[in-house]
């Protein structure tokens, strides 16, 4: 069982200093739940679907590493620019949105700089139950 994620979902990155909101871009036939567009696992495009999380604290982020080195080793957060290279996982095993698994509240996305992005509030309150 999973909770479907919609346009107004809140997200958090383990290295981000602020929450972010998911943007669902209309594609194909728009699917709605609670008057909000439903996301699928391909809603993973930085800046289009996944907005920045304020400041980034990941030492793997080249901007953070350079600023930290300039500050003689004192961690110096820099503006977050997420870099996501894979879809959200795992996605709904039973619900498809525009030929892709629906994004559920238990899905995670991984930033190249090491952050784990999770859904903190799914938006609409629609629950999907497995069949069978």
GROMACS elastic network, one bead per residue, 0.5 to 0.9 nm:
[ bonds ]
;  ai    aj funct       b0    kb
    1    92     6  0.85387   500
    1   127     6  0.69080   500
    1   128     6  0.54672   500
    1   130     6  0.59626   500
    2    91     6  0.89870   500
    2    92     6  0.71303   500
    2   104     6  0.56888   500
    2   105     6  0.65957   500
    2   106     6  0.70225   500
    2   126     6  0.85162   500
    2   127     6  0.57021   500
    2   128     6  0.52261   500
    2   129     6  0.67160   500
    2   130     6  0.86211   500
    3   103     6  0.84557   500
    3   104     6  0.52365   500
    3   105     6  0.54012   500
    3   106     6  0.77936   500
    3   122     6  0.70288   500
    3   124     6  0.83299   500
    3   125     6  0.68255   500
    3   126     6  0.56711   500
    3   128     6  0.60103   500
    3   129     6  0.88693   500
    4    33     6  0.83142   500
    4    38     6  0.71145   500
    4    39     6  0.78588   500
    4    92     6  0.83322   500
    4   102     6  0.68744   500
    4   103     6  0.60910   500
    4   105     6  0.63362   500
    4   122     6  0.66938   500
    4   123     6  0.81673   500
    4   124     6  0.70959   500
    4   125     6  0.72785   500
    4   126     6  0.56177   500
    4   127     6  0.61471   500
    4   128     6  0.68369   500
    5     8     6  0.81180   500
    5     9     6  0.62043   500
    5    22     6  0.89290   500
    5    33     6  0.89328   500
    5    37     6  0.86925   500
    5    38     6  0.60281   500
    5    39     6  0.58914   500
    5    40     6  0.81348   500
    5   102     6  0.77600   500
    5   103     6  0.55771   500
    5   104     6  0.52537   500
    5   105     6  0.59915   500
    5   119     6  0.81705   500
    5   121     6  0.82602   500
    5   123     6  0.59442   500
    5   124     6  0.66267   500
    5   125     6  0.83775   500
    5   126     6  0.82209   500
    6     9     6  0.56850   500
    6    22     6  0.77740   500
    6    23     6  0.83756   500
    6    24     6  0.72754   500
    6    32     6  0.79374   500
    6    33     6  0.72769   500
    6    34     6  0.86726   500
    6    36     6  0.58350   500
    6    37     6  0.54478   500
    6    39     6  0.54588   500
    6    40     6  0.89562   500
    6   103     6  0.82113   500
    6   104     6  0.89318   500
    6   122     6  0.62928   500
    6   123     6  0.51768   500
    6   124     6  0.59136   500
    7    10     6  0.89896   500
    7    21     6  0.79313   500
    7    22     6  0.57917   500
    7    23     6  0.53274   500
    7    24     6  0.51427   500
    7    25     6  0.85892   500
    7    36     6  0.57805   500
    7    37     6  0.54447   500
    7    38     6  0.64480   500
    7    39     6  0.68879   500
    7   122     6  0.85353   500
    7   123     6  0.66522   500
    7   124     6  0.83936   500
    8    21     6  0.63521   500
    8    22     6  0.62077   500
    8    23     6  0.72312   500
    8    24     6  0.85736   500
    8    36     6  0.73446   500
    8    37     6  0.86357   500
    8   121     6  0.83615   500
    8   122     6  0.72782   500
    8   124     6  0.76696   500
    9    20     6  0.84937   500
    9    21     6  0.56909   500
    9    22     6  0.54102   500
    9    23     6  0.81436   500
    9   105     6  0.89098   500
    9   119     6  0.69322   500
    9   120     6  0.74940   500
    9   121     6  0.53770   500
    9   124     6  0.78684   500
   10    19     6  0.66948   500
   10    20     6  0.57233   500
   10    22     6  0.63337   500
   10   118     6  0.86451   500
   10   119     6  0.59385   500
   10   120     6  0.54280   500
   10   122     6  0.65093   500
   10   123     6  0.72653   500
   11    19     6  0.56661   500
   11    20     6  0.51327   500
   11    21     6  0.58953   500
   11    22     6  0.69810   500
   11    50     6  0.85148   500
   11    53     6  0.85221   500
   11   117     6  0.66973   500
   11   118     6  0.55635   500
   11   120     6  0.52307   500
   11   121     6  0.70477   500
   11   122     6  0.84942   500
   12    15     6  0.85937   500
   12    16     6  0.69184   500
   12    17     6  0.84352   500
   12    18     6  0.70674   500
   12    20     6  0.62744   500
   12    21     6  0.87406   500
   12    53     6  0.70300   500
   12   116     6  0.81583   500
   12   117     6  0.55848   500
   12   118     6  0.56032   500
   12   119     6  0.66018   500
   12   120     6  0.65940   500
   13    17     6  0.78654   500
   13    18     6  0.81208   500
   13    19     6  0.74435   500
   13    20     6  0.85397   500
   13    53     6  0.67555   500
   13    56     6  0.89377   500
   13   110     6  0.88381   500
   13   111     6  0.84343   500
   13   115     6  0.56922   500
   13   116     6  0.54530   500
   13   118     6  0.65403   500
   14    17     6  0.82086   500
   14    57     6  0.88382   500
   14    58     6  0.88340   500
   14   114     6  0.84618   500
   14   115     6  0.51703   500
   14   116     6  0.54604   500
   14   117     6  0.66062   500
   14   118     6  0.84332   500
   15    53     6  0.83812   500
   15    55     6  0.82633   500
   15    56     6  0.56173   500
   15    57     6  0.51205   500
   15    58     6  0.55292   500
   15    80     6  0.89807   500
   15   113     6  0.86299   500
   15   114     6  0.77800   500
   15   115     6  0.53393   500
   15   116     6  0.77443   500
   15   117     6  0.88859   500
   16    19     6  0.74795   500
   16    52     6  0.80819   500
   16    54     6  0.61874   500
   16    55     6  0.57322   500
   16    57     6  0.63879   500
   16    58     6  0.81321   500
   16    80     6  0.69591   500
   16   115     6  0.77490   500
   17    53     6  0.60710   500
   17    54     6  0.54733   500
   17    55     6  0.53370   500
   17    56     6  0.64813   500
   17    57     6  0.75353   500
   17    77     6  0.88911   500
   17    80     6  0.87500   500
   18    52     6  0.83854   500
   18    55     6  0.72153   500
   19    52     6  0.83851   500
   19    53     6  0.55347   500
   19    54     6  0.74884   500
   19   120     6  0.87033   500
   20    50     6  0.73932   500
   20    51     6  0.59556   500
   20    52     6  0.65156   500
   20    53     6  0.55005   500
   20    54     6  0.81126   500
   21    49     6  0.83744   500
   21    50     6  0.70566   500
   21    51     6  0.66207   500
   21    52     6  0.89366   500
   22    39     6  0.87660   500
   22    43     6  0.81570   500
   22    48     6  0.87852   500
   22    49     6  0.55738   500
   22    50     6  0.55675   500
   22    51     6  0.70585   500
   22   119     6  0.89818   500
   23    39     6  0.85203   500
   23    43     6  0.78183   500
   23    48     6  0.68238   500
   23    50     6  0.67121   500
   23    51     6  0.79719   500
   24    27     6  0.88659   500
   24    37     6  0.65351   500
   24    38     6  0.72328   500
   24    39     6  0.58570   500
   24    40     6  0.86117   500
   24    43     6  0.65423   500
   24    48     6  0.83537   500
   24    49     6  0.60722   500
   25    37     6  0.84049   500
   25    39     6  0.83843   500
   25    43     6  0.77933   500
   25    48     6  0.78728   500
   25    49     6  0.72384   500
   26    29     6  0.77112   500
   26    30     6  0.59205   500
   26    31     6  0.88132   500
   26    37     6  0.77471   500
   27    30     6  0.64121   500
   27    98     6  0.72728   500
   28    31     6  0.89942   500
   28    98     6  0.60323   500
   29    97     6  0.84887   500
   29    98     6  0.66703   500
   30    37     6  0.65460   500
   30    38     6  0.76963   500
   30    97     6  0.83014   500
   30    98     6  0.79309   500
   31    36     6  0.82871   500
   31    37     6  0.56907   500
   31    38     6  0.55543   500
   31    39     6  0.82749   500
   31    97     6  0.67640   500
   31    98     6  0.81110   500
   32    35     6  0.57824   500
   32    36     6  0.52069   500
   32    38     6  0.53179   500
   33    36     6  0.53820   500
   33    37     6  0.64214   500
   33    38     6  0.63004   500
   33   124     6  0.62835   500
   33   125     6  0.81168   500
   33   126     6  0.68844   500
   34    37     6  0.83261   500
   34   123     6  0.86616   500
   34   124     6  0.55731   500
   34   125     6  0.74568   500
   34   126     6  0.78170   500
   35   124     6  0.82630   500
   36   123     6  0.79521   500
   36   124     6  0.70184   500
   38    97     6  0.74245   500
   38   102     6  0.74368   500
   38   103     6  0.77830   500
   38   124     6  0.85769   500
   39    42     6  0.78763   500
   39    43     6  0.62476   500
   39    97     6  0.72075   500
   39   101     6  0.89444   500
   39   102     6  0.60680   500
   39   103     6  0.54578   500
   39   104     6  0.83846   500
   40    43     6  0.58614   500
   40    44     6  0.89348   500
   40    88     6  0.82804   500
   40    91     6  0.75258   500
   40    92     6  0.87228   500
   40    96     6  0.75756   500
   40    97     6  0.57624   500
   40    98     6  0.76982   500
   40    99     6  0.87879   500
   40   100     6  0.59740   500
   40   101     6  0.56543   500
   40   104     6  0.82140   500
   41    44     6  0.69536   500
   41    87     6  0.53899   500
   41    89     6  0.68442   500
   41    90     6  0.79884   500
   41    91     6  0.59785   500
   41    92     6  0.86909   500
   41    97     6  0.88999   500
   41   100     6  0.66498   500
   41   101     6  0.60010   500
   41   102     6  0.60295   500
   41   104     6  0.84299   500
   41   107     6  0.83290   500
   42    45     6  0.75698   500
   42    86     6  0.82967   500
   42    87     6  0.52182   500
   42    88     6  0.67323   500
   42   100     6  0.74039   500
   42   101     6  0.85791   500
   42   102     6  0.89511   500
   42   103     6  0.83370   500
   43    46     6  0.89757   500
   43    48     6  0.84532   500
   43    49     6  0.55803   500
   43    50     6  0.77068   500
   43    87     6  0.73394   500
   43    88     6  0.75565   500
   43   103     6  0.81350   500
   44    48     6  0.81704   500
   44    49     6  0.58180   500
   44    50     6  0.62746   500
   44    84     6  0.65324   500
   44    85     6  0.79532   500
   44    86     6  0.73343   500
   44    87     6  0.57669   500
   44    88     6  0.65390   500
   44   109     6  0.75670   500
   45    48     6  0.55032   500
   45    49     6  0.51287   500
   45    50     6  0.60912   500
   45    51     6  0.89392   500
   45    82     6  0.89277   500
   45    83     6  0.82928   500
   45    84     6  0.67597   500
   45    85     6  0.81910   500
   45    87     6  0.87017   500
   46    49     6  0.59219   500
   46    51     6  0.63554   500
   46    52     6  0.79071   500
   46    81     6  0.75577   500
   46    82     6  0.56575   500
   46    83     6  0.61294   500
   46    84     6  0.63619   500
   47    50     6  0.52828   500
   47    52     6  0.68734   500
   47    81     6  0.77574   500
   47    82     6  0.75348   500
   48    51     6  0.68657   500
   50    53     6  0.87972   500
   50    82     6  0.74422   500
   50    84     6  0.87694   500
   51    54     6  0.89835   500
   51    80     6  0.88573   500
   51    81     6  0.80030   500
   51    82     6  0.75077   500
   52    55     6  0.79286   500
   52    56     6  0.87929   500
   52    79     6  0.78953   500
   52    80     6  0.52049   500
   52    81     6  0.55461   500
   52    82     6  0.60883   500
   53    56     6  0.71497   500
   53    79     6  0.82260   500
   53    80     6  0.57525   500
   53    81     6  0.78904   500
   53    82     6  0.79159   500
   54    78     6  0.85385   500
   54    79     6  0.61454   500
   54    80     6  0.56370   500
   54    81     6  0.87435   500
   55    77     6  0.57475   500
   55    78     6  0.52153   500
   55    81     6  0.86337   500
   56    59     6  0.87532   500
   56    61     6  0.77813   500
   56    64     6  0.72034   500
   56    76     6  0.88767   500
   56    77     6  0.52768   500
   56    78     6  0.53557   500
   56    79     6  0.57846   500
   56    81     6  0.79224   500
   56    82     6  0.88957   500
   57    60     6  0.87607   500
   57    61     6  0.79578   500
   57    64     6  0.66803   500
   57    75     6  0.73932   500
   57    76     6  0.72204   500
   57    78     6  0.70200   500
   57    79     6  0.89905   500
   57    80     6  0.84532   500
   58    61     6  0.54856   500
   58    62     6  0.88147   500
   58    64     6  0.66017   500
   58    65     6  0.80320   500
   58    75     6  0.89416   500
   58    77     6  0.76925   500
   58   113     6  0.63253   500
   58   114     6  0.69337   500
   58   115     6  0.73536   500
   59    62     6  0.74320   500
   59    63     6  0.86116   500
   59    64     6  0.57993   500
   59    65     6  0.52930   500
   59    68     6  0.81295   500
   59    75     6  0.78011   500
   59    77     6  0.87602   500
   59   113     6  0.78366   500
   59   114     6  0.88065   500
   60    63     6  0.86629   500
   60    64     6  0.74113   500
   60    65     6  0.66597   500
   60   112     6  0.83655   500
   60   113     6  0.50978   500
   60   114     6  0.68302   500
   61    64     6  0.52998   500
   61    65     6  0.61217   500
   61    66     6  0.86655   500
   61    78     6  0.87499   500
   61   112     6  0.82603   500
   61   113     6  0.51358   500
   61   114     6  0.82908   500
   62    66     6  0.60663   500
   62    67     6  0.85445   500
   62   113     6  0.84702   500
   63    66     6  0.52434   500
   63    67     6  0.61764   500
   63    68     6  0.84793   500
   63    77     6  0.83382   500
   63    78     6  0.63433   500
   63    79     6  0.83191   500
   64    67     6  0.51658   500
   64    68     6  0.59064   500
   64    69     6  0.84687   500
   64    75     6  0.74907   500
   64    76     6  0.60546   500
   64    77     6  0.55581   500
   64    78     6  0.54491   500
   64    79     6  0.85583   500
   65    68     6  0.50980   500
   65    69     6  0.60841   500
   65    70     6  0.85777   500
   65    73     6  0.88588   500
   65    75     6  0.80491   500
   65    76     6  0.79738   500
   65    77     6  0.88402   500
   66    69     6  0.51234   500
   66    70     6  0.61733   500
   66    71     6  0.86194   500
   66    76     6  0.87406   500
   67    70     6  0.50302   500
   67    71     6  0.61917   500
   67    72     6  0.88161   500
   67    73     6  0.86943   500
   67    74     6  0.86159   500
   67    75     6  0.77462   500
   67    76     6  0.56657   500
   67    77     6  0.76125   500
   67    78     6  0.75844   500
   68    72     6  0.64589   500
   68    73     6  0.51481   500
   68    74     6  0.53933   500
   68    77     6  0.78552   500
   69    72     6  0.51414   500
   69    73     6  0.51779   500
   69    74     6  0.74813   500
   69    75     6  0.82980   500
   69    76     6  0.86439   500
   70    73     6  0.73570   500
   70    74     6  0.85078   500
   70    76     6  0.88893   500
   71    74     6  0.54512   500
   71    75     6  0.75986   500
   71    76     6  0.71827   500
   72    75     6  0.88069   500
   73    76     6  0.84356   500
   77    80     6  0.85682   500
   82   111     6  0.61699   500
   82   112     6  0.77605   500
   82   113     6  0.79944   500
   82   115     6  0.88779   500
   83   110     6  0.83463   500
   83   111     6  0.52249   500
   83   112     6  0.54194   500
   83   113     6  0.72657   500
   84    87     6  0.78708   500
   84   109     6  0.71044   500
   84   110     6  0.61646   500
   84   112     6  0.61319   500
   85   109     6  0.88625   500
   85   110     6  0.78384   500
   85   111     6  0.74470   500
   85   112     6  0.72576   500
   86    89     6  0.85158   500
   86   109     6  0.73217   500
   86   110     6  0.74847   500
   86   111     6  0.88660   500
   87    90     6  0.86287   500
   87   108     6  0.87851   500
   87   109     6  0.67719   500
   87   110     6  0.87481   500
   88    91     6  0.67525   500
   88   103     6  0.72019   500
   88   107     6  0.58725   500
   88   108     6  0.54340   500
   88   110     6  0.79653   500
   89    92     6  0.88461   500
   89   103     6  0.80906   500
   89   104     6  0.88938   500
   89   106     6  0.83676   500
   89   108     6  0.54735   500
   89   109     6  0.65725   500
   90    93     6  0.81011   500
   90   101     6  0.84455   500
   90   103     6  0.81992   500
   90   104     6  0.83645   500
   90   106     6  0.79689   500
   90   107     6  0.56346   500
   90   108     6  0.74452   500
   91    94     6  0.89443   500
   91    95     6  0.86509   500
   91   100     6  0.85695   500
   91   101     6  0.52518   500
   91   102     6  0.56515   500
   91   103     6  0.50632   500
   91   104     6  0.58943   500
   91   105     6  0.89020   500
   91   106     6  0.80586   500
   91   107     6  0.60607   500
   91   108     6  0.89422   500
   92    95     6  0.55691   500
   92    96     6  0.73923   500
   92   101     6  0.51880   500
   92   102     6  0.51759   500
   92   103     6  0.63517   500
   92   104     6  0.62319   500
   92   107     6  0.87483   500
   92   128     6  0.81526   500
   92   130     6  0.89039   500
   93    96     6  0.81463   500
   93   101     6  0.66195   500
   93   102     6  0.82018   500
   93   130     6  0.76304   500
   94   101     6  0.74577   500
   94   102     6  0.83054   500
   94   128     6  0.80482   500
   94   129     6  0.80048   500
   94   130     6  0.62318   500
   94   131     6  0.74182   500
   95   100     6  0.83751   500
   95   101     6  0.59143   500
   95   102     6  0.56301   500
   95   103     6  0.89704   500
   95   128     6  0.75624   500
   95   130     6  0.88647   500
   96    99     6  0.56201   500
   96   100     6  0.52051   500
   96   102     6  0.52626   500
   97   100     6  0.53505   500
   97   101     6  0.60759   500
   97   102     6  0.54099   500
   97   103     6  0.86296   500
   98   101     6  0.82715   500
   98   102     6  0.87083   500
   99   102     6  0.89991   500
  100   103     6  0.88954   500
  101   104     6  0.89111   500
  103   106     6  0.83553   500
  103   107     6  0.66307   500
  104   107     6  0.55976   500
  104   119     6  0.83129   500
  104   122     6  0.76198   500
  104   128     6  0.87589   500
  105   108     6  0.84054   500
  105   118     6  0.77655   500
  105   119     6  0.54526   500
  105   120     6  0.75213   500
  105   121     6  0.74898   500
  105   122     6  0.56718   500
  106   118     6  0.74681   500
  106   119     6  0.70246   500
  107   117     6  0.87077   500
  107   118     6  0.66678   500
  107   119     6  0.71536   500
  108   116     6  0.67082   500
  108   117     6  0.55863   500
  108   118     6  0.50105   500
  108   119     6  0.73749   500
  109   115     6  0.84567   500
  109   116     6  0.60615   500
  109   117     6  0.50074   500
  109   118     6  0.67417   500
  110   113     6  0.83435   500
  110   114     6  0.67706   500
  110   115     6  0.59275   500
  110   117     6  0.59990   500
  110   118     6  0.89543   500
  111   114     6  0.54320   500
  111   115     6  0.50321   500
  111   116     6  0.63899   500
  111   117     6  0.72547   500
  112   115     6  0.72801   500
  119   122     6  0.62540   500
  121   124     6  0.87239   500
  122   125     6  0.72322   500
  122   126     6  0.89774   500
  123   126     6  0.89160   500
